[in-house]
Amino acid sequence: MPENEIENLNFEEAMAQLENLVRELEAGKIKLDEAVTAYEKAIKLKKFCEKKLNDAKLKIEKIELSPDGQIALSELDNNNE
């Protein structure tokens, strides 16, 4: 699968493809040459999913209520994870 095809997937589609590849590899349903290709594709899908999750995490903001009742957004405090 070319890199740009993976980039066109959304997170859920990429995860579904990754899960299917893992199931097939674990079940031994794939011949050796195909397994190597499937493994390479799985690595690309895994990296893509990790990037999507990291990007989403960076976009998360915390809603705060100030003492005077004003609502404001601030960056999520990573120390509370």
N, C-alpha and C positions, 0 to 999 in steps of 0.2 A: 504494500500500500504506500503510494507516494506520500511524502510529508504533508503536502497541501490538502490531500483528501482527509487526513486526520484533523487538520486545522479547521475544516469545514464542519466537523461534528460538534454537537453540543456535549456537555459533560455527561449527560445520561446515556447518550448514544455510544460515546467512547467507553464508558464503564460497562455497558452491556456487551460490547464487542470484546472487551478485555476479559470479562467474566466467562464468556463463551469460549474464548481461546484457552483460558486456564482449565476449564472443565475438560475440553478436548485433549489438552496436553496431559492432564492428570489421568484421564481414562485410557491413554495410550492408543487413541483412535487415529492418530496421525502417523504417517510414515516418517522416517528419520529426516529426510530432506525437507519435507513439508513442516516437520516439527521445528527445525532450525528457523525457517522462514516465519512460522507462527510465533516463535519465541522473540524474534527480532521485532515483529509487529507489536507483540505484547509489551515489550520494553518501550516502544514509541508511544503506545496508548497510555501506559503508566505515567510516563513523563508528562504527557499532555494533561492527564487528569490532575496530577500534582500541581502543575502550573495553574490550571483553572481554579483549583481550591485555594492556592496561595493568593492568586489575584482577587478572589472573592473575599478572602480574609482581610486583605489590605483595604478593601472598600468599606468594610463594616465600620460604622460609627456608633457612638454611644449617645443616647438622648439624655440630656441632663435638664433638671429643673432648678433654676437659680432661686435664691432666697426670696427674690421679689416676684417669683412666679413666671419668669421668662423661660421659654424653652430654647435650648441651644444644642447643637451637635458638636461633639468633640471626637477625637480619635479614640479608638478602643484602647484601653490600658492593657498591654500585653502582660503585665505583672500579675494580673488576676486570673490567668489561665490555669 
